[in-house]
Amino acid sequence: MSVIDHKCPNCAAVLKFNPTTQNWKCEFCKGEFTLEQIKASEEKYGKKLEQEDIITEKDKDGMKIYKCNNCGANIIMSKNTAATSCIYCKNTAIIKDNLVDEFSPSMVIPFKKTKEEAINEFVKIGKGKPLMPKVFSDKKNIEEMSGIYIPFWIFDYNSVSDAVFDTSRVKTWASGNYRYTKTDKYKVNISGNMEFDKIPVDGSVRFQDDIMNSIEPFDYNELKEFNYSYLSGFLAEKYDVKSEDAETIARKRAENSSLDELRQQVNSSGYSTVINSSKNININLESKEYILLPVWMLNIKYKDKIYTFAMNGQSGKLVGDIPVDKKKAVLTAVLIFFGSFIILTLINLVIRMVLK
């Protein structure tokens, strides 16, 4: 079993990826390097990225226990963890053996948003919400925001579609004391071809699909050839959703989108009603890729429930709901009631004094 990290060419400290500059930065000597510079340095001085035999044992739950190659502390991770960090020295541990063969991603979108930017966006959604539970403004909780590379499958399709829609046009008019309605009904047959480029499907069962879908879209023009170096300073998972299962989900999305596009084309003709009566949609798979996408995530526990917030690590789109503190809500309602009562009482007294 092997772990990977990059060493600073200047001081040999561990380098971490900097989302702002898209380079690798040393937090010790503040040096910053491109990927090409790091590779050139390692080739020149013969520094090895890999350190062997770091796995020590498995615990009773099957979790793997590794030795941090920086401070020697134990690092505990699941079988699907591809990159994590030591809780003591914060050194990144990239488990190469979890990212090889069929688990090797072909591409990755590197983080563009920093942890500070993710935290600032989270803090913004809490502003102006006096009924927000205190735990959501606790700095200690917010600092637990983690950058994670989530495994995704992306699929390219082309579709050949044919559908029939039952449509109608309704016309109404008045004549004298009567109002008339005329309904003309039609059958509309429409066909077309569509291309689908990179339909994404979450490749990890640990992460909620609705949340992952909500932070889309990603700009796939910024996909880069996968390199372990991009994982430095972040967490990462390997997929545990098979490509066949993911492809079923993506195919259904392509089918629905094809039918929706045909329906919109019919709708554009100004029909009053448009109802699909039959369809024949052929979806052809052109290619699939296994990639890693950047996501900032924060989980906060409140009243035995976990609230998850996720931010697209490329675009900055943030999703997640903050609950209402019921005690605060009741207290606020009581204060408003008594405040209003006191104000009305004072107004009433002033009116009586004036009338006297």
BAVO-125802 format. One line per 2 residues: number of its first residue (from 1); their letters; for each residue x, y, z of N, C-alpha, C. Coordinates in steps of 0.2 Angstrom, whole numbers, always signed. Example, Ala and Ser with C-alpha at 12.3 -4.5 7.8 and 13.67 -1.06 7.14 Angstrom:
<atoms>
1 = as = +66/-28/+39/+62/-22/+39/+66/-16/+39; +64/-11/+35/+68/-5/+36/+64/+0/+39
</atoms>
This chain:
<atoms>
1 = ms = +4/-6/+0/+0/+0/+0/+4/+6/+0; +3/+11/-4/+7/+17/-4/+3/+24/-4
3 = vi = +6/+29/-1/+3/+35/+0/+8/+40/-4; +4/+46/-7/+8/+50/-11/+7/+57/-8
5 = dh = +13/+61/-8/+13/+68/-7/+18/+71/-11; +18/+78/-12/+23/+82/-15/+27/+86/-10
7 = kc = +34/+86/-10/+38/+90/-6/+40/+96/-9; +41/+101/-5/+43/+108/-7/+50/+107/-10
9 = pn = +52/+110/-16/+58/+110/-18/+63/+114/-14; +60/+119/-10/+65/+123/-6/+66/+120/+1
11 = ca = +61/+118/+4/+62/+116/+11/+59/+109/+13; +57/+105/+8/+54/+98/+9/+48/+97/+13
13 = av = +45/+103/+15/+38/+103/+18/+33/+100/+13; +27/+98/+15/+22/+96/+11/+19/+102/+7
15 = lk = +18/+101/+0/+14/+106/-4/+7/+104/-4; +3/+110/-4/-4/+109/-5/-7/+113/-11
17 = fn = -12/+111/-14/-15/+114/-20/-18/+121/-18; -17/+126/-22/-20/+133/-20/-25/+134/-25
19 = pt = -31/+134/-24/-37/+135/-28/-37/+142/-32; -34/+147/-28/-34/+154/-31/-29/+154/-37
21 = tq = -23/+152/-36/-18/+152/-41/-17/+146/-46; -21/+141/-43/-20/+134/-47/-13/+132/-47
23 = nw = -9/+134/-42/-2/+131/-41/-2/+127/-34; +4/+125/-33/+5/+121/-26/+9/+126/-22
25 = kc = +7/+127/-16/+10/+131/-11/+12/+128/-5; +18/+130/-3/+21/+128/+4/+19/+132/+9
27 = ef = +16/+130/+14/+13/+134/+20/+19/+136/+25; +25/+132/+24/+30/+133/+28/+35/+139/+26
29 = ck = +37/+138/+20/+42/+144/+17/+38/+148/+12; +32/+147/+11/+28/+151/+7/+30/+151/-1
31 = ge = +34/+146/-3/+35/+145/-10/+29/+143/-13; +29/+144/-20/+23/+142/-24/+26/+140/-31
33 = ft = +23/+134/-33/+26/+131/-39/+21/+128/-43; +22/+128/-50/+18/+125/-55/+19/+117/-55
35 = le = +14/+114/-58/+15/+106/-58/+21/+104/-62; +23/+108/-67/+29/+107/-71/+35/+108/-67
37 = qi = +35/+113/-63/+41/+114/-59/+42/+109/-53; +36/+106/-51/+37/+101/-46/+40/+95/-49
39 = ka = +37/+93/-55/+39/+87/-58/+47/+88/-60; +49/+93/-62/+56/+94/-64/+60/+94/-58
41 = se = +58/+96/-52/+62/+96/-46/+63/+89/-44; +57/+85/-44/+58/+78/-42/+62/+74/-47
43 = ek = +62/+75/-53/+66/+71/-58/+73/+73/-57; +75/+79/-56/+81/+82/-55/+85/+79/-49
45 = yg = +81/+79/-43/+84/+77/-37/+82/+70/-35; +78/+67/-39/+76/+60/-38/+72/+58/-32
47 = kk = +68/+63/-30/+64/+63/-24/+58/+58/-26; +56/+54/-22/+50/+49/-23/+44/+52/-20
49 = le = +39/+51/-24/+32/+53/-21/+29/+47/-16; +31/+41/-17/+28/+36/-14/+32/+34/-8
51 = qe = +28/+32/-3/+31/+29/+3/+27/+23/+5; +31/+17/+5/+27/+11/+5/+26/+8/+12
53 = di = +21/+3/+12/+20/-1/+18/+17/+4/+24; +13/+8/+22/+10/+13/+28/+4/+10/+31
55 = it = +1/+5/+28/-5/+2/+31/-2/-3/+37; -6/-2/+43/-4/-6/+49/-9/-12/+50
57 = ek = -15/-10/+50/-20/-15/+52/-27/-13/+50; -32/-17/+51/-39/-15/+50/-42/-16/+57
59 = dk = -47/-11/+59/-51/-12/+65/-56/-17/+64; -60/-18/+69/-66/-23/+69/-71/-21/+64
61 = dg = -72/-15/+63/-77/-12/+58/-75/-12/+51; -68/-15/+50/-66/-15/+43/-63/-8/+41
63 = mk = -62/-3/+45/-59/+3/+43/-51/+2/+43; -48/+5/+38/-41/+4/+37/-37/+9/+42
65 = iy = -32/+7/+45/-28/+11/+49/-21/+12/+46; -19/+18/+44/-13/+20/+41/-8/+24/+46
67 = kc = -2/+24/+45/+3/+28/+49/+4/+34/+44; +3/+40/+48/+5/+46/+44/+12/+47/+43
69 = nn = +14/+48/+37/+22/+47/+35/+25/+54/+38; +21/+59/+40/+24/+65/+43/+25/+65/+50
71 = cg = +20/+63/+54/+21/+63/+61/+20/+56/+65; +18/+51/+61/+18/+44/+64/+11/+43/+67
73 = an = +6/+47/+67/+0/+46/+70/-4/+41/+66; -9/+38/+69/-14/+34/+65/-19/+38/+61
75 = ii = -20/+36/+55/-25/+39/+51/-30/+33/+49; -36/+34/+51/-42/+29/+50/-46/+32/+45
77 = ms = -47/+27/+40/-51/+29/+34/-55/+23/+32; -61/+24/+28/-65/+19/+25/-61/+16/+19
79 = kn = -64/+10/+16/-61/+7/+10/-62/+12/+4; -67/+16/+4/-68/+21/-2/-64/+27/-1
81 = ta = -61/+29/+4/-57/+35/+5/-51/+35/+0; -50/+40/-4/-44/+40/-8/-39/+46/-6
83 = at = -42/+51/-2/-37/+56/+0/-40/+58/+7; -36/+59/+12/-38/+62/+18/-33/+66/+21
85 = sc = -33/+68/+28/-28/+72/+31/-27/+69/+38; -21/+70/+41/-20/+68/+48/-23/+74/+52
87 = iy = -27/+71/+57/-30/+76/+62/-25/+80/+66; -19/+77/+67/-14/+80/+71/-9/+85/+67
89 = ck = -6/+83/+62/-2/+88/+58/-5/+90/+52; -11/+88/+50/-14/+91/+44/-11/+89/+37
91 = nt = -6/+84/+38/-3/+82/+32/-8/+78/+27; -8/+79/+21/-12/+75/+16/-10/+68/+15
93 = ai = -14/+63/+15/-13/+56/+14/-17/+54/+8; -14/+54/+2/-17/+52/-4/-15/+44/-5
95 = ik = -21/+40/-5/-20/+33/-5/-20/+31/-13; -14/+30/-15/-13/+28/-23/-17/+22/-25
97 = dn = -17/+17/-20/-19/+10/-22/-27/+11/-23; -30/+16/-20/-37/+17/-21/-39/+21/-27
99 = lv = -34/+23/-31/-35/+27/-37/-32/+24/-43; -31/+17/-43/-28/+14/-49/-33/+9/-52
101 = de = -31/+7/-58/-35/+2/-62/-42/+5/-63; -47/+1/-62/-54/+4/-63/-56/+9/-59
103 = fs = -52/+11/-54/-54/+16/-49/-50/+23/-51; -46/+22/-56/-42/+28/-58/-46/+33/-62
105 = ps = -47/+39/-60/-51/+44/-64/-47/+46/-70; -51/+48/-75/-48/+50/-81/-46/+58/-81
107 = mv = -51/+61/-77/-50/+69/-77/-53/+71/-70; -51/+78/-69/-53/+81/-63/-54/+88/-64
109 = ip = -59/+91/-61/-59/+99/-61/-56/+101/-54; -51/+105/-54/-48/+107/-48/-52/+112/-44
111 = fk = -51/+112/-38/-55/+118/-34/-53/+124/-36; -58/+129/-37/-56/+136/-39/-58/+140/-33
113 = kt = -63/+138/-28/-65/+142/-23/-61/+139/-16; -59/+144/-12/-55/+142/-6/-60/+141/-1
115 = ke = -57/+138/+5/-61/+137/+11/-63/+143/+14; -60/+149/+13/-62/+155/+16/-68/+158/+12
117 = ea = -68/+157/+6/-73/+159/+1/-80/+155/+3; -79/+148/+4/-84/+144/+6/-87/+146/+12
119 = in = -83/+147/+17/-86/+149/+24/-89/+156/+23; -87/+161/+20/-90/+167/+19/-97/+166/+16
121 = ef = -97/+162/+11/-104/+161/+8/-109/+158/+12; -106/+153/+17/-111/+150/+22/-113/+155/+27
123 = vk = -109/+159/+29/-110/+165/+34/-116/+169/+31; -115/+171/+25/-120/+175/+21/-127/+173/+22
125 = ig = -128/+166/+21/-135/+164/+21/-138/+164/+28; -134/+165/+33/-136/+165/+40/-138/+173/+42
127 = kg = -136/+178/+38/-137/+185/+40/-144/+186/+39; -147/+190/+43/-154/+192/+42/-159/+186/+45
129 = kp = -156/+181/+48/-160/+176/+50/-160/+175/+58; -163/+180/+62/-163/+180/+69/-165/+173/+72
131 = lm = -169/+169/+69/-172/+163/+72/-167/+157/+70; -161/+158/+67/-157/+153/+66/-154/+150/+72
133 = pk = -154/+143/+73/-151/+140/+79/-143/+142/+80; -141/+143/+86/-134/+145/+88/-129/+141/+85
135 = vf = -130/+135/+84/-125/+130/+82/-123/+132/+74; -127/+135/+71/-126/+137/+64/-121/+143/+63
137 = sd = -120/+147/+68/-116/+152/+68/-110/+151/+73; -109/+145/+76/-103/+144/+80/-97/+143/+75
139 = kk = -92/+147/+76/-86/+147/+72/-83/+140/+72; -83/+137/+78/-80/+130/+78/-83/+125/+73
141 = ni = -90/+126/+73/-93/+121/+68/-92/+123/+61; -92/+130/+60/-91/+132/+53/-84/+130/+50
143 = ee = -79/+130/+55/-72/+129/+53/-71/+122/+50; -77/+117/+52/-76/+110/+49/-78/+110/+42
145 = ms = -79/+115/+38/-80/+115/+31/-74/+111/+28; -76/+106/+24/-71/+102/+21/-71/+102/+13
147 = gi = -66/+102/+10/-65/+102/+2/-65/+94/+0; -69/+92/-3/-70/+85/-5/-70/+84/-13
149 = yi = -66/+80/-16/-67/+78/-23/-72/+72/-23; -78/+73/-26/-83/+68/-26/-82/+64/-33
151 = pf = -83/+58/-33/-83/+54/-39/-89/+55/-43; -88/+56/-49/-94/+56/-54/-93/+52/-60
153 = wi = -98/+50/-63/-98/+47/-70/-101/+52/-74; -98/+53/-80/-101/+58/-85/-102/+54/-91
155 = fd = -108/+55/-95/-110/+51/-101/-112/+56/-106; -110/+54/-112/-112/+57/-119/-116/+52/-122
157 = yn = -122/+55/-125/-127/+52/-128/-129/+55/-135; -132/+52/-139/-136/+55/-145/-143/+51/-145
159 = sv = -148/+55/-146/-154/+52/-146/-158/+53/-153; -162/+48/-155/-166/+49/-160/-173/+48/-158
161 = sd = -178/+53/-158/-184/+53/-155/-190/+54/-159; -195/+51/-158/-202/+52/-161/-207/+52/-156
163 = av = -212/+57/-157/-217/+57/-152/-224/+60/-155; -229/+58/-152/-236/+60/-154/-239/+64/-148
165 = fd = -241/+70/-149/-245/+74/-144/-252/+75/-146; -256/+74/-141/-263/+77/-142/-264/+84/-140
167 = ts = -266/+88/-144/-266/+95/-143/-273/+98/-144; -274/+104/-142/-280/+108/-143/-279/+115/-143
169 = rv = -283/+119/-147/-284/+126/-147/-291/+128/-145; -291/+132/-140/-298/+134/-137/-299/+142/-139
171 = kt = -305/+143/-142/-307/+150/-144/-313/+151/-140; -314/+157/-137/-320/+159/-134/-322/+166/-137
173 = wa = -329/+167/-137/-331/+174/-140/-338/+175/-137; -340/+181/-137/-347/+183/-135/-351/+185/-140
175 = sg = -358/+184/-140/-362/+186/-145/-369/+187/-142; -371/+193/-141/-377/+195/-138/-377/+193/-130
177 = ny = -381/+189/-128/-381/+187/-121/-378/+180/-120; -375/+178/-125/-372/+171/-125/-364/+172/-126
179 = ry = -361/+167/-122/-353/+166/-123/-352/+159/-126; -348/+159/-131/-347/+153/-135/-339/+151/-134
181 = tk = -338/+144/-134/-332/+141/-133/-331/+136/-139; -325/+136/-142/-324/+132/-148/-317/+128/-146
183 = td = -317/+122/-146/-311/+118/-145/-309/+114/-151; -303/+115/-154/-301/+111/-160/-296/+107/-157
185 = ky = -296/+100/-159/-291/+95/-157/-287/+93/-163; -280/+92/-161/-276/+90/-166/-271/+84/-163
187 = kv = -269/+80/-168/-263/+76/-166/-257/+78/-170; -252/+79/-166/-245/+82/-168/-240/+77/-168
189 = ni = -237/+75/-174/-231/+70/-174/-225/+74/-175; -220/+73/-170/-214/+77/-171/-208/+72/-169
191 = sg = -202/+73/-173/-196/+69/-172/-190/+74/-172; -185/+71/-169/-179/+75/-169/-173/+71/-166
193 = nm = -167/+74/-168/-161/+71/-165/-158/+76/-160; -155/+73/-155/-152/+77/-149/-145/+74/-147
195 = ef = -140/+79/-145/-134/+77/-143/-133/+79/-135; -131/+74/-131/-130/+76/-124/-123/+75/-122
197 = dk = -120/+80/-120/-113/+81/-118/-112/+81/-110; -109/+75/-108/-107/+75/-101/-113/+76/-96
199 = ip = -117/+71/-96/-123/+71/-91/-120/+68/-85; -120/+71/-79/-116/+69/-73/-121/+65/-69
201 = vd = -118/+60/-65/-121/+55/-60/-116/+54/-54; -119/+56/-48/-115/+55/-42/-112/+48/-42
203 = gs = -106/+47/-41/-103/+40/-40/-102/+37/-33; -105/+41/-28/-104/+39/-21/-110/+38/-18
205 = vr = -112/+33/-14/-118/+32/-11/-118/+36/-4; -112/+38/-2/-112/+42/+4/-115/+49/+3
207 = fq = -115/+52/-3/-117/+59/-4/-124/+59/-7; -128/+63/-4/-135/+64/-6/-136/+66/-14
209 = dd = -139/+62/-18/-140/+64/-25/-143/+71/-26; -148/+72/-22/-152/+78/-23/-148/+84/-22
211 = im = -143/+84/-17/-138/+89/-15/-133/+90/-21; -131/+84/-23/-126/+84/-29/-129/+87/-35
213 = ns = -135/+85/-36/-139/+88/-42/-140/+96/-42; -141/+98/-36/-143/+105/-34/-137/+110/-35
215 = ie = -131/+107/-35/-125/+112/-35/-122/+112/-43; -126/+108/-47/-124/+109/-54/-126/+115/-57
217 = pf = -123/+118/-62/-119/+114/-67/-111/+115/-65; -107/+111/-68/-100/+112/-68/-98/+114/-75
219 = dy = -93/+118/-76/-90/+119/-82/-85/+114/-84; -87/+110/-88/-83/+104/-90/-77/+106/-95
221 = ne = -77/+112/-97/-72/+115/-101/-65/+115/-97; -66/+115/-91/-60/+116/-86/-58/+109/-84
223 = lk = -60/+104/-86/-58/+97/-85/-50/+97/-86; -47/+94/-82/-39/+93/-83/-38/+85/-82
225 = ef = -33/+83/-86/-31/+76/-85/-29/+75/-78; -31/+69/-75/-31/+68/-68/-23/+67/-66
227 = ny = -22/+70/-61/-15/+70/-58/-16/+70/-50; -13/+65/-47/-14/+65/-39/-12/+71/-36
229 = sy = -8/+75/-39/-6/+82/-36/-12/+86/-34; -18/+86/-38/-23/+90/-37/-27/+88/-30
231 = ls = -26/+83/-28/-29/+81/-21/-25/+83/-15; -19/+86/-16/-16/+88/-10/-19/+94/-6
233 = gf = -21/+93/+0/-24/+97/+4/-32/+96/+4; -34/+91/+1/-41/+90/+1/-43/+82/+2
235 = la = -49/+81/+3/-51/+74/+4/-54/+72/-3; -54/+65/-3/-57/+62/-10/-60/+55/-8
237 = ek = -64/+54/-12/-68/+47/-12/-67/+44/-19; -67/+37/-19/-67/+33/-25/-74/+31/-26
239 = yd = -76/+29/-32/-83/+28/-33/-85/+21/-30; -91/+20/-28/-94/+14/-26/-101/+13/-29
241 = vk = -103/+17/-34/-109/+16/-38/-106/+14/-45; -108/+8/-47/-105/+5/-53/-108/+9/-59
243 = se = -103/+9/-64/-105/+13/-70/-112/+11/-73; -113/+4/-73/-120/+2/-76/-126/+5/-72
245 = da = -125/+5/-66/-131/+8/-62/-131/+16/-63; -125/+19/-64/-125/+26/-65/-128/+28/-72
247 = et = -126/+23/-77/-128/+24/-84/-136/+24/-84; -139/+20/-80/-147/+19/-80/-150/+26/-78
249 = ia = -147/+29/-73/-149/+36/-71/-148/+41/-77; -142/+41/-79/-141/+46/-85/-145/+45/-91
251 = rk = -146/+39/-93/-150/+37/-99/-157/+40/-97; -160/+39/-91/-167/+41/-90/-167/+49/-90
253 = ra = -162/+52/-88/-162/+60/-89/-162/+62/-96; -158/+58/-100/-158/+60/-107/-164/+58/-111
255 = en = -168/+53/-109/-174/+52/-112/-179/+57/-110; -179/+59/-103/-184/+64/-101/-183/+71/-104
257 = ss = -176/+72/-105/-174/+79/-108/-176/+79/-116; -176/+73/-119/-178/+72/-126/-185/+74/-127
259 = ld = -189/+71/-123/-196/+71/-123/-198/+79/-121; -195/+81/-116/-197/+88/-114/-195/+93/-120
261 = el = -190/+92/-124/-188/+96/-129/-193/+96/-135; -195/+90/-136/-200/+89/-141/-207/+93/-139
263 = rq = -209/+92/-133/-215/+95/-130/-214/+103/-131; -208/+105/-129/-207/+113/-130/-208/+115/-137
265 = qv = -206/+111/-141/-206/+113/-148/-214/+113/-150; -218/+109/-148/-225/+109/-149/-228/+114/-146
267 = ns = -226/+116/-140/-229/+121/-136/-228/+128/-139; -222/+129/-143/-221/+135/-146/-226/+137/-151
269 = sg = -230/+132/-153/-235/+134/-159/-241/+137/-156; -241/+137/-149/-247/+141/-146/-253/+137/-145
271 = ys = -252/+130/-144/-258/+126/-142/-260/+127/-135; -267/+126/-133/-269/+127/-127/-267/+121/-122
273 = tv = -267/+115/-125/-265/+109/-121/-261/+105/-125; -256/+102/-122/-251/+98/-125/-250/+92/-121
275 = in = -253/+86/-123/-252/+80/-119/-249/+74/-123; -243/+71/-121/-240/+66/-125/-244/+59/-124
277 = ss = -245/+57/-130/-249/+51/-131/-245/+44/-133; -239/+46/-136/-235/+40/-138/-228/+43/-139
279 = kn = -223/+38/-138/-216/+41/-139/-212/+35/-141; -206/+36/-145/-201/+31/-146/-195/+35/-146
281 = in = -191/+34/-141/-185/+37/-140/-179/+32/-139; -175/+33/-144/-169/+29/-144/-163/+33/-141
283 = in = -160/+30/-136/-154/+34/-133/-148/+29/-134; -143/+32/-138/-137/+29/-139/-131/+31/-135
285 = le = -127/+27/-132/-121/+29/-128/-115/+30/-132; -112/+36/-132/-106/+37/-136/-100/+36/-132
287 = sk = -100/+39/-126/-94/+38/-121/-96/+39/-114; -91/+37/-110/-92/+38/-102/-85/+39/-99
289 = ey = -85/+43/-94/-79/+44/-91/-80/+44/-83; -75/+43/-80/-75/+43/-72/-71/+49/-70
291 = il = -74/+54/-67/-70/+60/-65/-71/+62/-58; -67/+67/-55/-68/+69/-49/-70/+77/-49
293 = lp = -75/+79/-45/-77/+85/-45/-77/+89/-38; -75/+95/-38/-74/+98/-32/-80/+101/-28
295 = vw = -81/+99/-22/-86/+101/-18/-84/+103/-11; -86/+109/-8/-85/+111/-1/-91/+108/+3
297 = ml = -90/+105/+8/-96/+102/+12/-95/+103/+19; -101/+105/+22/-102/+106/+30/-108/+102/+32
299 = ni = -107/+98/+37/-112/+95/+41/-113/+97/+48; -119/+100/+50/-120/+102/+57/-126/+98/+60
301 = ky = -125/+96/+66/-130/+92/+69/-134/+97/+73; -141/+96/+73/-145/+100/+77/-151/+96/+78
303 = kd = -153/+95/+85/-158/+91/+87/-159/+84/+84; -153/+81/+84/-152/+74/+82/-153/+73/+74
305 = ki = -153/+79/+71/-153/+78/+63/-147/+82/+60; -144/+79/+55/-138/+81/+52/-141/+86/+46
307 = yt = -139/+92/+46/-140/+97/+40/-134/+98/+36; -134/+96/+30/-129/+96/+25/-129/+102/+21
309 = fa = -123/+106/+20/-123/+111/+16/-117/+110/+11; -118/+111/+4/-113/+109/-1/-112/+115/-5
311 = mn = -106/+117/-7/-104/+122/-12/-100/+119/-18; -102/+121/-24/-99/+119/-30/-92/+123/-29
313 = gq = -87/+118/-29/-80/+121/-28/-77/+124/-34; -81/+124/-39/-79/+128/-45/-82/+135/-46
315 = sg = -89/+134/-46/-93/+140/-47/-95/+144/-41; -95/+141/-35/-97/+144/-29/-104/+143/-27
317 = kl = -108/+140/-31/-115/+139/-29/-116/+135/-23; -120/+138/-18/-121/+135/-12/-128/+133/-11
319 = vg = -129/+126/-8/-136/+124/-7/-136/+121/+1; -142/+122/+4/-143/+119/+10/-148/+124/+14
321 = di = -152/+121/+19/-157/+124/+22/-155/+125/+30; -157/+131/+32/-155/+132/+39/-162/+132/+43
323 = pv = -163/+127/+48/-169/+127/+51/-171/+133/+56; -177/+133/+59/-179/+138/+63/-179/+136/+70
325 = dk = -176/+140/+75/-175/+138/+82/-182/+139/+85; -186/+134/+86/-193/+135/+89/-193/+139/+95
327 = kk = -188/+138/+100/-188/+142/+106/-188/+149/+104; -183/+151/+100/-182/+158/+98/-188/+161/+95
329 = av = -192/+156/+91/-198/+159/+87/-203/+160/+92; -204/+156/+97/-209/+157/+102/-208/+163/+106
331 = lt = -201/+164/+108/-199/+170/+112/-200/+176/+108; -199/+176/+102/-200/+182/+98/-207/+184/+97
333 = av = -211/+179/+96/-218/+180/+96/-221/+183/+102; -219/+180/+108/-221/+183/+114/-219/+190/+115
335 = li = -212/+192/+113/-210/+198/+114/-214/+203/+109; -215/+201/+103/-219/+205/+99/-226/+206/+101
337 = ff = -229/+201/+104/-236/+202/+107/-236/+207/+113; -231/+206/+118/-231/+211/+123/-229/+218/+121
339 = gs = -224/+218/+116/-222/+224/+114/-228/+228/+111; -232/+225/+107/-238/+228/+103/-243/+230/+109
341 = fi = -244/+226/+114/-249/+227/+119/-247/+233/+123; -241/+234/+124/-238/+240/+128/-239/+246/+124
343 = il = -237/+246/+118/-238/+251/+113/-245/+254/+112; -250/+249/+111/-257/+250/+111/-259/+253/+117
345 = tl = -257/+251/+123/-259/+253/+129/-257/+261/+130; -251/+262/+128/-248/+269/+129/-252/+274/+124
347 = in = -253/+271/+118/-257/+276/+114/-264/+277/+116; -267/+272/+119/-274/+273/+122/-274/+278/+128
349 = lv = -269/+278/+132/-268/+282/+138/-267/+290/+135; -263/+290/+130/-262/+297/+127/-268/+300/+124
351 = ir = -272/+296/+121/-278/+298/+118/-283/+300/+123; -284/+296/+129/-288/+298/+135/-286/+305/+138
353 = mv = -279/+306/+138/-277/+312/+141/-279/+318/+137; -278/+317/+130/-279/+322/+126/-287/+324/+126
355 = lk = -291/+319/+126/-298/+320/+126/-301/+324/+133; -297/+323/+138/-299/+326/+144/-297/+333/+144
</atoms>
